[in-house]
């Protein structure tokens, strides 16, 4: 089971997992806007999405796309729309009007324009509930054609005719999901800690704007592929 083909697959999978893409951009946006906990729930959702796609691929998802070829462009359009929605939402948060604070100064830590009572970034974050954060991660990968194609066309190339198909598929899929879970958890934690230390509203707004532009860009690129 753990032969040369497996280690080649694991190496390529690791490179794909750490490569910047739409998933990492969504985790980044969540960490900056919502905090570390929400980002971790999003990571959980991403890997629920990965596991769902892996299972669907093992059970013959390619049959759907082969017999109804219009379904993949439909998924692509939905994914592009979802990423663009998240990006435009981030841009709105970055450029929303500031509400004057008690001392006459503008406050921007809170998305409503009201600074939190203790002035901390952490207190202003985590307004996205756990279920919504998980759903964000699930939607991000279920509507991501490159991830669909990874499980549908790339992974099966490492299953030989003499291998037990389902058993081998599970091992390979579990390897990718585990790598994704570990890497994105480290990534989300680091960004969450960094975001919690950013107490200047303008800095946080700039980061929200950057992540918003990135997500819109990923959405457009996905649509044009």
C-alpha positions as CSV (number, residue, x, y, z in Angstrom):
1,X,0.0,0.0,0.0
2,X,2.8,2.5,0.9
3,X,4.9,2.0,-2.2
4,X,6.8,4.4,-4.4
5,X,3.6,5.5,-6.1
6,X,2.1,6.4,-2.7
7,X,5.1,8.6,-1.7
8,X,5.0,10.3,-5.1
9,X,1.3,11.0,-4.6
10,X,2.0,12.3,-1.0
11,X,4.7,14.6,-2.2
12,X,2.6,16.1,-5.0
13,X,-0.4,16.4,-2.7
14,X,1.7,18.2,-0.1
15,X,2.8,20.7,-2.7
16,X,-0.8,21.3,-3.8
17,X,-2.0,21.7,-0.2
18,X,0.4,24.5,0.6
19,X,0.0,26.2,-2.7
20,X,-1.9,29.5,-2.5
21,X,-5.4,29.2,-3.8
22,X,-9.1,30.0,-3.2
23,X,-9.3,27.8,-0.1
24,X,-6.4,29.6,1.6
25,X,-7.8,32.9,0.7
26,X,-11.2,32.1,2.3
27,X,-9.4,30.9,5.5
28,X,-7.4,34.1,5.5
29,X,-10.4,36.3,5.1
30,X,-12.2,34.4,7.9
31,X,-9.2,34.7,10.3
32,X,-8.9,38.4,9.7
33,X,-12.6,39.3,9.8
34,X,-13.9,36.8,12.3
35,X,-11.0,35.5,14.4
36,X,-9.1,32.4,15.1
37,X,-12.0,30.2,16.2
38,X,-14.1,30.9,13.1
39,X,-11.2,30.2,10.9
40,X,-10.6,26.8,12.5
41,X,-14.3,26.0,12.0
42,X,-13.9,27.0,8.4
43,X,-10.9,24.7,8.1
44,X,-13.1,21.9,9.5
45,X,-15.7,22.7,6.9
46,X,-13.1,22.6,4.1
47,X,-12.1,19.1,5.0
48,X,-15.6,17.9,5.4
49,X,-16.0,19.2,1.8
50,X,-12.8,17.3,0.8
51,X,-14.0,14.1,2.4
52,X,-17.4,14.4,0.7
53,X,-15.9,14.9,-2.7
54,X,-13.5,12.0,-2.1
55,X,-16.4,9.7,-1.2
56,X,-18.5,10.9,-4.2
57,X,-15.5,10.3,-6.5
58,X,-15.0,6.8,-5.1
59,X,-18.7,6.1,-5.7
60,X,-18.6,7.2,-9.3
61,X,-19.0,11.0,-9.4
62,X,-17.3,11.0,-12.8
63,X,-20.5,9.3,-14.2
64,X,-22.5,12.5,-13.5
65,X,-20.0,14.8,-15.3
66,X,-19.5,12.4,-18.2
67,X,-23.2,11.9,-18.9
68,X,-24.3,15.4,-18.1
69,X,-21.3,17.6,-19.1
70,X,-23.1,20.8,-18.4
71,X,-23.0,20.1,-14.6
72,X,-19.2,20.9,-14.3
73,X,-19.6,24.4,-15.8
74,X,-22.6,24.9,-13.5
75,X,-20.5,24.0,-10.5
76,X,-17.7,26.3,-11.8
77,X,-20.2,29.2,-12.1
78,X,-21.6,28.6,-8.7
79,X,-18.1,28.5,-7.2
80,X,-17.1,31.7,-8.9
81,X,-20.2,33.4,-7.7
82,X,-19.6,32.3,-4.1
83,X,-16.0,33.4,-4.1
84,X,-16.9,36.7,-5.6
85,X,-19.7,37.2,-3.0
86,X,-17.2,36.6,-0.1
87,X,-14.7,38.9,-1.8
88,X,-17.2,41.7,-2.3
89,X,-18.4,41.3,1.3
90,X,-14.8,41.7,2.4
91,X,-14.4,44.8,0.3
92,X,-17.6,46.3,1.8
93,X,-16.3,45.7,5.3
94,X,-13.0,47.4,4.3
95,X,-14.7,50.5,2.9
96,X,-17.8,50.7,5.1
97,X,-18.4,54.2,6.7
98,X,-16.8,54.7,10.1
99,X,-19.1,55.7,12.9
100,X,-17.7,58.4,15.2
101,X,-16.5,57.1,18.6
102,X,-17.3,58.5,22.0
103,X,-14.4,61.0,21.8
104,X,-15.3,62.1,18.3
105,X,-12.8,59.8,16.6
106,X,-13.8,57.2,14.1
107,X,-13.9,53.6,15.1
108,X,-13.6,50.7,12.8
109,X,-12.9,47.6,14.9
110,X,-16.5,46.5,14.8
111,X,-18.1,45.8,11.4
112,X,-21.1,48.0,12.5
113,X,-18.6,50.9,13.1
114,X,-18.7,50.6,16.9
115,X,-15.5,49.7,18.8
116,X,-15.7,46.8,21.3
117,X,-15.8,47.7,24.9
118,X,-12.3,46.4,25.7
119,X,-10.8,47.8,22.5
120,X,-9.4,44.4,21.5
121,X,-9.6,42.9,18.0
122,X,-10.4,39.6,19.5
123,X,-13.5,40.9,21.1
124,X,-14.7,42.4,17.8
125,X,-14.2,39.1,16.0
126,X,-15.9,35.7,16.0
127,X,-19.4,37.0,15.0
128,X,-19.7,34.2,12.4
129,X,-21.2,31.3,14.3
130,X,-19.6,27.8,14.2
131,X,-22.3,26.4,11.8
132,X,-21.9,29.3,9.4
133,X,-18.1,29.0,9.5
134,X,-18.2,25.3,8.8
135,X,-20.7,25.9,6.0
136,X,-18.4,28.5,4.5
137,X,-15.6,25.9,4.4
138,X,-17.8,23.2,3.0
139,X,-19.2,25.4,0.2
140,X,-15.7,26.7,-0.7
141,X,-14.5,23.2,-1.6
142,X,-17.7,21.6,-2.8
143,X,-17.9,24.4,-5.4
144,X,-14.2,24.3,-6.3
145,X,-13.7,22.4,-9.6
146,X,-9.9,22.0,-9.2
147,X,-10.6,20.0,-5.9
148,X,-13.3,18.0,-7.7
149,X,-10.9,17.2,-10.5
150,X,-8.2,16.3,-8.0
151,X,-10.3,13.5,-6.5
152,X,-11.9,12.5,-9.8
153,X,-8.9,12.4,-12.2
154,X,-5.6,12.9,-10.4
155,X,-6.0,10.6,-7.4
156,X,-7.1,7.5,-9.4
157,X,-3.9,7.6,-11.4
158,X,-2.1,6.3,-8.3
159,X,-4.3,3.2,-8.0
160,X,-2.9,0.3,-10.0
161,X,-5.0,-2.5,-11.6
162,X,-3.8,-5.0,-8.9
163,X,-4.8,-2.7,-6.0
164,X,-8.0,-3.0,-4.1
165,X,-9.6,0.1,-5.6
166,X,-11.8,1.3,-2.7
167,X,-9.1,0.6,0.0
168,X,-6.4,2.3,-1.9
169,X,-8.7,5.3,-2.7
170,X,-9.5,5.7,1.0
171,X,-5.8,5.7,2.0
172,X,-4.9,8.2,-0.7
173,X,-7.9,10.5,0.1
174,X,-7.2,10.3,3.8
175,X,-3.6,11.3,3.2
176,X,-4.7,14.4,1.3
177,X,-7.4,15.4,3.8
178,X,-5.0,14.9,6.8
179,X,-2.4,17.1,5.1
180,X,-5.0,19.8,4.4
181,X,-6.3,19.7,7.9
182,X,-2.9,20.0,9.5
183,X,-1.6,22.7,7.1
184,X,-4.7,24.9,7.1
185,X,-5.0,24.6,11.0
186,X,-1.5,26.0,11.3
187,X,-2.2,28.6,8.8
188,X,-5.5,29.7,10.4
189,X,-4.0,29.7,13.9
190,X,-1.1,31.9,12.8
191,X,-3.3,34.3,10.9
192,X,-5.8,34.4,13.8
193,X,-3.1,35.3,16.3
194,X,-1.8,38.0,14.0
195,X,-5.2,39.4,13.5
196,X,-5.9,39.5,17.2
197,X,-2.8,41.7,17.7
198,X,-3.9,44.2,15.0
199,X,-5.8,46.7,17.0
200,X,-5.5,49.6,14.4
201,X,-8.8,49.7,12.4
202,X,-7.0,51.0,9.3
203,X,-4.6,48.0,9.2
204,X,-7.5,45.6,9.6
205,X,-9.4,47.4,6.9
206,X,-6.5,47.2,4.5
207,X,-6.2,43.4,5.1
208,X,-9.9,43.0,4.6
209,X,-9.6,44.9,1.3
210,X,-6.7,42.8,0.2
211,X,-8.4,39.5,0.9
212,X,-11.6,40.8,-0.7
213,X,-9.7,41.6,-3.9
214,X,-8.0,38.2,-3.8
215,X,-11.3,36.3,-3.5
216,X,-12.9,38.3,-6.3
217,X,-9.8,37.6,-8.4
218,X,-10.1,33.8,-7.7
219,X,-13.8,33.9,-8.6
220,X,-13.1,35.6,-11.9
221,X,-10.2,33.3,-12.7
222,X,-12.4,30.3,-11.9
223,X,-15.1,31.5,-14.3
224,X,-12.6,32.2,-17.1
225,X,-10.9,28.8,-17.0
